[in-house]
Amino acid sequence: MKVDVVADVGNTRIKWGRCTSAGVTAVASLPPDDPAAWQKQLTAWELTGTFNWAIAGVHPQRSNLLGNWLHERGDSAWRIDRAVDLPLKVNVPQPQKVGIDRLLDAVAAVKDRSRGRVPAAIVDAGSAITVDWVDDQGVFRGGAILPGLGLMAKALHDYTALLPLIAVRELRDPPPVGQSTEQAIAAGVYHAAVGGVNRLLELLSSPHVFLTGGDAPLLERALSPSPVIWPEMTLEGIRLTAEAQP
C-alpha cells in the first residue's frame, strides 16, 4: 500500500513525514491538537487534494483526533496499532504490549542496508528513552525504558518543594559539578540519562547503534559506540509497514 504522508503521534508532538519513492523526504513537527496548524503544513508542502496516510503513535486520543480530521478532509488513513501488522519478527512473550513506536523503529533498523547482518541497538530519546535490541537475524528481542531528560527534570520539580524546573533543550554535556541548583539538576539529569544508555549499550555489546527522537542531538556526542543519527526512523518504519501491506 503506497502512502503519501505518515504520522507519528507522540505524547507532546505529532511528526509528519512526506513520502516519495525514495522514502520519507520531508519532516514536520506539529502541535498534537491544532487542525489549523496541520492545514498550514499541507499548504507549506504544496499538497492539495486528498491523500493516503498511515498513522501510528503512543497517544490514542490524539491519534483519533488526527484520524477524524483526515476523514473530514476525505483522506484515507490507515492506523497501525498491532504488532501483527508489522513486517517484523518479535520475540517477546506479549508482542501486543510493546510500544508501537519501539517496534516501528525496529522495522526501519531491520530494513536499513547499512547495518548488514549484525545486531543493532536502537536508542529513541523522547519523553521516555528506550534502548531496544534487534538481533543478527532481524528479530526484535525487547529492550529497556528510562525516563527522558524532560521527564526527569519535571519529576524533580513536581515532587520537591524547592527545586526549580530547568529547560533541557540546551543540555549538552554539562560539567559533573554544578555551581548552582539549576546547574546541579542539569548535571544529574543529563549524566543519569547518558550513563544509563551507555551502560545498556555496553551490556549489549552492539556494533551498530541507531539514535532517534527529539532529544537525540543532546545525547549524540556522549554515546559509545558512536550512533547513526536517524531523525526520520519511526516515520520510515511507518512507511515501510504500510508498503508491506497488500
SEDO-741319 format. One record per residue: x, y, z of N, C-alpha, C in turn. Coordinates in steps of 0.001 Angstrom, whole numbers, plus 524288, in hexadecimal, padded with zeros to 5 digits. Example, Ala and Ser with C-alpha at 12.3 -4.5 7.8 and 13.67 -1.06 7.14 Angstrom:
2
833867E9C681E788300C7EE6C81E78833907F31C81E78/832327F73681BA8835667FBDC81BE4832648001E81EBE/
***
This chain:
246
8034B7FB5A8000080000800008000080374804DF80000/80301807FC7FC05805FE80CCB7FBB28035C8110D7FEF6/8068E81424801B58047D81873804D38073781D7A8033D/8045E821C9803DF8067B826ED8029A808DA8299280763/80663828BC80BE28083082B32810B7807B88273781525/80B988272F818A180B54823ED81D5380B698278082212/80917825B28265B808C7828DA82B1680A178258782FD3/80D5F827B58332880EDF825478381680CBA828AF83C7A/808CF826BC83F4780621829C584349808B6828B58488B/80B8F82C8E84A8580E5582BEE84F6D80B6C82E4785402/80E0582E658587380B9A8307C85D3080B768366B85D47/80EF7838F785A6480F1A83EAB85A6D80E978411485505/8100083E41850EF80FC88405784B9D80DF083C1B847E1/80C4883DCD8433A80B3B83A3F83EE580F5283B5683AB8/811DA8373C838DC81593837CC8349C81331835A082F9E/8138C838AF82B81811D3836FB8266081690835F6822F7/816098324381F6E81A138314B81B8F817A68310781625/819BB8340D81299817E9833E780D2D81AD682F9F80A53/8180682C48807A481A55827938055581AB4828007FF66/81F09826117FD6081FBF8256A7F7C4821E381FF17F6E1/8232981EC67F21782567819A37F0F182AB1818E27F396/82D2B81D367F5268324181CE57F7C3831BE81C3F7FDA4/82D0181C7E7FFB182C2881C018054E829D4820ED80793/82AB6821D880C96828DF8269A80F3582CBD82AEB80DE9/82AF182ED880B0D82E7A832D98090582DC58382980B97/829B1838EE80EA8828EC83DD8811768260983CA98167C/8276983F7C81AA48252E83E8481FC88234D843A382221/81EE484363824EA81CE1847E9827BE81B348463382D2E/81C80849648311081AD384871836728168584C53837B4/811EC84A568392E80D4184D8D8398E80A9484CF183ED4/8075C850CC8405B8044B850458452C800A884B92844CB/7FF7F84906849287FC5684445848F87F67A8452D8486C/7F4BA84A0B848F87EF1384B03849207ED98850188466D/7F0198514B8420C7EF408564983F5E7EE68855658398F/7E98E85448837EF7E8808535B832617EA18857E282ED9/7E9E985CBB830D77EB8D8612A82DA27F15A860BC82C48/7F47E85F11830177FA1785E5082F0D7FAF1859D382B46/7F7B5855D482BA27F83185168828147F7158531A82277/7F2E385622821D17F195857F181C967F5D785B8381A73/7F80C85EB981DDB7FC488623A81C3C800EF85F1A81A45/8020085A9C81CBC806678576781B0B80566854FA815B9/800A28533E814BF7FF628513480F928002E8556180B67/7FEA085A2880CB87FF5885E7A8090C8051F85F8C80828/8083785F5E80C5C80DDB8604380BD88106685C2780866/80E678575F808A5810788533A8055980E028533D7FFEA/80A8A856F67FF04807D9857797F9FE804EA8527F7F898/8026D8503E7FC997FF3D84B927FBCD7F98084D287FB84/7F71884BFD7F72E7F18984D157F6767EECA8481A7F4C0/7E9C0847E07F5BD7E6CB8432D7F4767E68783F8D7F923/7E5C083A967F8177E56C836B57FC477EA03832F07FBE1/7EB3B8306A800597EFFD82D55800A37EF3682862803C3/7F2EB824CD803217F31D82013806487F6F3820E180AC7/7F52681FCA80F907F84A820828143C7F8EA81B4A81710/7FD2881AE6819FA7FDCA816C081DD77FF218196582300/7FC5E817DE827297FCE281A6A82C3E7FE508165783056/80203817BF833A780351814818382D804CE8182B83C9B/804F88161D841578068F8196D845AF805248171E84AE6/806A381A0A84EEF806008182F85450801BB81B2385738/7FEC881E75854707FAB082186856FE7F589820A18540E/7F25A81CD6855B87EDA681B66852C47E9D881FE7851EC/7E9038233E855D97E53782775855357E6E282B41850EB/7EBE082C89850D87EDBF8302484CD07EDEF82D8D84779/7EEE3828858475B7EE8B825AB842697E8FD825DD8404A/7E52A82557843D17DFBA825A68422E7DE6682B0C84012/7E07282F20842A97DF6F8347A840E57E1928355483B70/7E6578339B83A837E8A2834258354C7E5A2830E783153/7E44482C18832CD7E158828C582F367DC1F82B1182DB8/7D95882D5F831727D44982FD1830507D4F18347A82CAB/7D9088378282D867D9FF83C0582A267DB2E83A508248F/7DE3B83637823FD7DF6F8343F81ECB7DA888321F81C23/7D73B82F7C81F387D25782D7C81D057CEF2831F181B00/7CEAF8362981DFE7CB9B83AAF81C547CDD383D1D81755/7D2F483CC7816A87D56883EC3811E87D45783B4680D2E/7D2C98367C80E277D212832BB809F97D6D282F5D808F6/7DAC682FB780C707DF7A82C9180BD47DE8A8270380DC0/7E1EC8237880C017E1E981E1A80DE67E63381D8F811FA/7E4D781B8B816977E8A981B1281AD17E8958158B81D02/7ED13812EC81CC37ED9B80DAF81EF47F07980E1082420/7EE3580BCF828327F07D80BF482D647F3C68070D82E4F/7F87C807D7830297FBF7803858318A7FC268034383779/7F9C47FF56839B97F9C47FEF683F6C7FA4E7F95D8416A/7FBCC7F5BE83DE97FC6C7F04B83F8D801A67EE3383DAD/804377EB618411F809447E92483FB4808D77E57783B0C/8046A7E2CE83A8D803D37DEFD8364E8038A7E19E830FA/802987E6CD830D9802617E98E82BD8807C67EAF0829C1/80BCE7EA4882CE8810FD7EC1C82B768141A7E7E68289B/8175B7E97B824DB81ADE7E5C28223A81FB47E4C282598/81EC37E27E82A33822E27E1E982E16821D67DD1983168/825DF7DA13832638257C7D5BF836198267A7D7E183B8E/822DB7D6C683F258232E7D8C684477823667D42784830/827B97D3A084AF4828747CF3184E7E828567D1138542A/823A67D261855FF822AC7D39285B8581D827D0EB85CEB/81C7B7CFF6861EF817C87CD0486362812A97CF9E861C5/812667D4D7861E880D917D79B860A180EB87DC0A85CCA/80F527DABF857D4810B07DEC8853F380CCC7E33F853C0/807CC7E21D854C2803CE7E61E854558044F7EA4E85888/8076E7E95185C85808137ED2A860B180D0A7F06986024/8100A7EF6F85C1D814B37F2A385B1A812EF7F79E85863/815147FC1D859F9813AF8010B8577B8147E800CF8519D/810858027884EB2810BE80200849038153880536846C1/8169C809908495881AED80CBE8476682016809C3847AF/820C8806A684BC18258E8038D84C44825E67FF7F847DE/821897FD11846B28218C7F91A84292822507FB8D83D32/820298002E83C60820DA802CD83757826868046283688/829228061583AB082EC38071E83A468319F802228389A/8300B7FDC183AD4832927F8D0839748319C7F752833CA/82CF17F85E831CF82BD77F76282C4182FB87FA55828D6/830877FF5882A1B834348027E8270D839C18006182795/83B3E7FED182C508408B7FCD182D29841847F7DF829FD/83DBA7F461829EB83E597EF718271A83EDF7F0638213F/83C017F44181F3B83C207F5528199D840D87F88C817FD/8439B7FAE381BBA848117FE3581A6D84C9D7FAE48187C/84E447FBD3813C58524F7F89381163857B37F980813B9/8588C7FE188160E85DB87FF348182B85EFF7FBC881CE3/85AEC7F9AF81F7B85BD07F6938242785E397F14D822D5/85CA57EF2181E7285E6C7E9E881D2A85C0F7E5EA820E2/85E437E13F8210185C357DD158245285F187DD0782992/85E987E16682C5A860DD7E1CB8319485CAC7E3D383540/85D2A7E2C583A528594D7E4D583E02859647EACA83E0B/855157ED1083FC9854C37F2BF84017851DD7F45384502/853A97F88A8475F850DB7FB0484BAC84E4A7FFF884999/849938010984B868469780596849C88456D808F084E89/8477380DB884E8E8467B81164852CE842B68158D850CB/83E2A815EC8534683A3E819D6851CE8398C81D7885674/83B668224E855E183B8C8260985A348372582A04859AC/832D9828F085C4B82E6882C7A85C4F82C9B82D6D861D8/8277182D84862B08256182E138680382785829C586B7D/827CE8251F8695682AC0820D586BBC82F5881F9D86833/8335781D2D86A5C837B981B4E867408375C8156086715/8372081340862668370180D97861D583C0C80BBB85F4F/83DE1807468611284273804B885EC0840C07FF3185D53/8403D7FE2A8585383E317F92B85687842447F62E85367/841407F117852BF845167ED778509A842BF7EA5E84C1B/845787EA7A847B4844267E73B8432D848C47E3A184239/847C77DE86841FD84C297DAE68417184E057DA8A83BCA/851EC7D73583ADD8544D7D6F2835B1850BD7D47E831A0/84C587D25083354848797D02E82FB2844077D3FE82EB2/844727D8B9830E58405D7DCA28302583BA27DBCD83398/83C587D9398380F838077D81983BA3838367DBF08403F/833CC7DE5C8416D833677E1D5845F0833407DE8884AE1/836EB7DFA884E85837787DC758533C835BB7DF378583A/8344F7E42A857EB832C67E70E85C93836847EB7D85DA5/836367EDB58625B8399B7F21C86390838A97F446868F9/83A287F926869AF839B97FBC886EBB837388012086DF0/834908030A871F9831FC80825871CE833E680B658766A/835D68101A87538837AA813C28792883463818C2878DA/8341181BC887D0B8319D820EF87C91834F18247887921/832628279A875EC8353482B44872988374982FE8875AB/83A67833208730883CBF837A8875918389C83B47877D9/834BB83C9F874AD830A2840218768182D6F83DCB87AE0/82C6C838BD87A978295B8361E87E9A82C468360D883CC/8315D83515883A38346A83538888778346B83AAE88ADE/8353183EA0887908353E843FB8898C82FFB8457A88BDE/82BC9843E9889518268C8453588B3D825598425589051/8270983D7F890C68261783A838958E828DB83D0789A2E/82DAB83ED08996E830798416B89DA982DA08465B89F6B/82B748492C89BB38289284DF189CFD8235484CC489F8C/8207D848F689D5481B28847E089F2281B01845428A479/81EF7842488A5C181EC983F258AA898228A8410F8AEC7/82456845E58AE33827578486B8B25D8251584DD98B33E/82663850198B7B582430855328B90F8273E859B68B6B3/82C54859118B5E382F9185D918B493832A885D188AF7E/832EA858878AD3C83616857FB8A8848335385A5D8A3D0/8361585DB58A0DF833A08604F89C5F8333485CA6897B0/82FE985E178940782F7185B3B88F188336485D7888B48/836BC85A338893A83AA385C048857A8390285A7D87FF9/83AD285D7C87C2C839F685C3D876AA83E468588B874E8/83CCE854448728A840BE8505B87108842A98510D86B74/84039854678686E841AA854DF862EE84742856C386224/84978859658660584EC385B6786582852D0857DF8681C/8511E8536386A1C854C684FE786CBE8587884D6A868CB/85D6F84E918694F8615F84C1E865E78663B84B2686925/866928468B86B5B86B19844E486E6286C92848D38729D/868FF849E68764486A4884D8C87A7C86E7C84B4887E06/8716D84EAB880C48756D84CB188464872E784987888BF/875BA845BB88AF08736D8425688EEF8727C845148941C/874DD8498E894EB8741E84C75899C88719A851AF8987F/86C9B8525D89A01869E885740898FA86B2485B5A89D0C/86B6F8604789B5886C888649B89EE08678F867238A0F6/8631B8654789F5385E0D867348A12C85A4F8629C8A151/855B98636D8A3A1851DB85F368A3BF8505185DA089E3C/84F818617C89AD784E058604F8956F8524185D24892B0/8572285EAA8937785B6785BD0890FC85BFB8564E89336/85AF3855C48984785B468509E89AB48570584CFF8989A/8525884F1B897CE84E2084BFA8958384F9484A7488FEE/8519D84E3488CF88532C84D118879685732848AE8876B/85B12848EC88AF185F0A844DB88B1385CB483F9088C67/8594983F7889051856FB83A83891F1853898381C88DC8/8503083B5D88B7B84C918396F8877D84F8A8376E882BC/8531C83AA0880BF855DA8393887BF48592F8345887CA8/85C5183448880C485FF682FEE8816785D3482AF08832F/858B682B7E885B4855A0826D4886E5853BA82446881DE/851C28278487E3E84FDC8256A879458544E822F987624/8588A825EC8758785CF6823F68727785F4981F16874FD/85FE681F3F87A2A8622481ABD87CD485EC5815EB87C4C/859998169C87CB58561F8122687C248564780FD0876BC/8562281331872C0856418114186D5C85B7A80EA986C2F/85FBB8112A86DAA864DC80EDC86C84865B2809AC86F59/863A580930874138641780433876D48612C7FFE8873E2/85C8680126871F88598F7FD5086EFD85C5C7FBE1869E9/85E877FFC68673D861697FEAB8626E8662E7FB4C86385/868AD7FC40867E886D2E7F9098696286B957F35E86A3C/8673D7F29386CE9865747ED4186DF4863BA7EA7D868F7/861887ED758655485FBB7EB1D860748643C7EA0585CAE/868947ECBC85D6286D287EC12859F786BAB7EC8D85438/868667F07C8530C8668E7F10D84DB386A877F3DB84A50/86BB27F1B5845BA86F357F46E8422886C837F8C583F21/867587F8FD83F668646B7FCC883C4A860367FF3383FC1/86036804688402485C788072F84378859AC80B568403F/8548180B438405B8515980F6283E0A84F878130684261/84F21818128412984D3281BEC844E08491B81F508423B/8448181FB2844AE8404F822DF8428C83D78825868470D/8396C82894845D58366082B41849D3837E3830F484A68/8346C833FD84CD68352E8399984D3283A0283B478502B/83BAF8383185408840508398E8571984546836EE85523/844FB8347C8509484996831D484E7284E4F8357484DEE/84DAC83A5784C118524B83DB984B848551083ECF850AE/8522983E8B8550C8548A83F9585A1F857F683B0F85BF2/856C58365985A2B8598B831B585BFA85DB982FD585832/85D7E831A0853638609E82F5E84F278665A82EE085082/868D0833048525E86E7A832FB8531B8702782FDF857E4/86C6A82EAA85B5086DDB82C1A8603E86D318263086011/86AF98241D85BE9869F081E8785BBC86E7E81B8A85952/86F28816C485B308734D813618593A8712F80DD2858B6/871B380B738540A8745180D8084F688714F811F784CDD/87400814C684973871A18193D846D486CD981777843B8/8685581A05844928638F8182B84209862CA81A6283C8D/85F81817C68399F85D89819C7834A8858A081CF4835E1/858A682201834B18543282562835CF8502F824B783178/84B51823B8832F884732822CB82F16842288255F83108/8418B82A808303483CEA82D3E8322E837C382B0A8301A/837D5828F682B5A8330182712828E6831FE8214B829ED/834AC81EFE82DA78349A8195182E4582F1B8172C82F2A/82C3981951832E3826F681754833FC823628182B82F54/823BC81CBD82CE28208881DD682845821CF81A0C823E0/826C7818CB82336828408150B81F278261F80FA282074/8260980E4382577823A48094F826FC81DDD8091C825B1/81B2E80D81826618159E80DC7824F08150180D0D81F10/8183D80FCD81C0D817D780F5E81654818E7809CD8148A/81CF8807648169681E4680211814FD819FF7FE3C81671/8179B7FF0F81B01813517FB9D81CAA80EA77FC3081900/80D648010D8179E80906801ED813FD80A107FF7380EB5/80ECE8000D80CC7810067FE028079A8105D7F80980794/810EA7F5AA80C2B810FC7EFF080C7A80B897ED9480C39/807887F0F680CA08022E7EEF580C82800837EE01806DA/7FD197EA308060A7FB527E90F800AA7F7F87ED717FE78/
***
